[in-house]
Every structure is written in structure tokens, then in C-alpha cells.
Amino acid sequence: MNLKQLEVFLAVADTGSFSRGAEATFLTQSTVSQHIAALEKEFDLKLLDRTGRGALMTEGGKLLREHARQILADTTSLEHAMRRFKGIEEAALRIGGSNIPGDYLIPAALPILLERFPGLQVTLVQGDSHEILEKLARENVEIGVVGNADSREDVDFEPLVRDTIRLVIGRGHRWRNRNEIALADLIEEPLILREEGSGTGEALAGALRKVGIDIGKLAIKARLGSNEAVKQAVTAGVGVAFMSELSTGKEVERGELVSMHVKGLQVVRSFYIATRAGRDLSPAAQAFATVMKEKHQLAPER
């Protein structure tokens, strides 16, 4: 059984005539007869009675007509849906973002994406890089933007943009008028960090190790669960923090925070577009990756 056979059967059943059914389907009458015969052979049932009054449906034919109409209607609906999906006229996309991408990089690109594809519905799932990669591998999200390119055979990584992590202090801090501080100044200074597993924290710990400092030996006063919480604590004078320039640009511009250079310390990290290895992206995910690269990849490294 195929869709063409069902289409031909409906044409004959609805017109009550093999000749008119042939005209409706642009086929010869003998071809129409062959399609009907093939259906009757497959179901081992007589579907149409050929009478002087035309082609009349048997009870089996009536049952087939009911289901054939639904099948052809569903097929048409599916064809339309797939065309809308391919053209991103109507599609849903689940994106995973680690903390900085989820708070800053992805939201900055969404207006462009949704202006181009207003029928697209986006869901953003956030977590640390390890959590997002697990969600990607388990197909809970289709594409991710993360700060850690773990060695995984099931995920491909494409570099997106580099970001500098700098020391920030409150505008009332005693260092506010200095251009830079020495590494030794950090040892006793109250420090605020993100939670364990944070990409920013891991990048900072790695940079400190290169200059012979164990991050655990610093005067850590608090570990907070979000960038906003860290900024609020720094603003309130609880301590100083190392934060992504992407997350503090507006506060530094407004003078709410002061960004400082630490002599002899450079903390730079990259963000990556993560996709499942060996898998094709949907048109919506491809469009998202394109927009992310247009928005961020050509930005100058800082």
C-alpha cells in the first residue's frame, strides 16, 4: 500500500466512477484499475463493486475511505510542518548555556535570531559547563555554549570568543585610585569566588598555579552561586573578586565597580559552541550557531 494508491481509491470512491476517478488523478483508467486491484489484493477484501450505477463501496471500502482520508490529511499536515521546520517558520530549539554565555552571550544574540525567524521558540537551559555538556550528550539540549572544552568523544567544540577575567573592586575600596596591584597584595585581601565547578574559578586557579600561588591559600570569604551575587557583594564591600569582563562591563562603565590589573597575572578563557559529535544540526540550531558567530566571534580579543 502506498499514498498514491490511497489517493486513487478516494478519487474513485468519491466520484463513484473509475473514469471520473482517472480524470481526477490524471491517470489512465487501466492504471486506476491496477491501483484498486493492488489494494484489494493487499487487504484480501473487495473494496468496490462495479455496477451499472458506477463504482460502489463495499463495507470494507467504506472503512478504508475513512482511514485513507485521515492518512492523506496527516501526510499533508506533515509536509507543511516539515517545510515550516526547514524554513524555521515554526520550530522549537533548546539551547544550553553555562553561566557567562547563558547570562550574557546568548541573550545578546537572541534579538537577531528571533528577528530573522519570528516563528522560532527558544528555551535556554543554564548550568555549569559540565552540566550543559551532560545535557547535550543526553539530548536534553541540541546545542550549547560553554567555557570548558572537556576531552569528550561525544561532543565537538568550536571556539567562539575569548574573554579576560579581571580583578574588580568596589568604588569605595582603598585600591580604587591605583592602576595595578602586585600579586602579594592579594594574599590577605578578602576574596569572593563563584561556587565550586565554576569555569571562572577554574580559570583563575589555573592562572594562579602558573605563578606559584595556590588559590586555597588566599583569604576566601565567600563562594556565591551567581555572577550577580558576586557583583553585589563586591559593591557592598564584602571583598574583591575576579570576574569576566563580559559580566562587569556595564557596572565598570557606570562607575559602580572598578576593574584592576594584577601585575604578572593574566587570566584568559575561551567560550565554545558545543554540538553532539557526528550529528547534523537542525536548521534552527544551525541558524543559532551562525548568529552567535556573527555577534561574538569577530569581536576583538580583550
Number of C-alpha atoms within 10 A of each C-alpha: 12 8 12 12 18 20 20 23 26 21 22 26 21 15 16 18 19 23 19 15 25 20 15 14 17 11 13 14 17 12 12 23 17 13 20 21 18 14 19 17 13 10 12 10 14 16 25 22 13 13 9 7 9 16 20 20 20 14 13 14 19 15 12 19 21 11 12 18 14 12 15 16 12 12 13 12 12 12 12 12 15 15 13 14 18 14 14 21 16 17 20 15 18 18 23 30 28 25 24 28 23 21 17 13 20 23 12 15 18 16 13 16 19 14 10 14 17 14 16 18 14 16 12 14 17 20 17 21 26 18 17 25 30 13 19 22 18 11 12 15 22 21 27 29 31 31 28 22 20 13 9 11 9 13 18 17 20 13 16 22 22 17 18 17 24 22 19 25 27 25 19 14 16 9 14 16 11 9 11 14 15 12 14 11 9 14 15 11 15 16 19 23 23 21 15 13 12 22 23 26 18 16 18 22 16 16 18 18 12 11 12 9 16 13 17 8 9 14 15 18 14 16 14 16 14 15 19 13 14 23 25 14 19 23 21 13 15 17 23 24 24 22 25 20 18 15 19 20 14 12 14 17 11 9 12 17 24 24 25 18 16 18 12 10 15 16 20 17 18 16 24 20 22 26 24 21 13 10 11 10 14 17 15 25 20 13 15 22 23 13 19 22 16 14 18 16 17 10 12 9 10 10
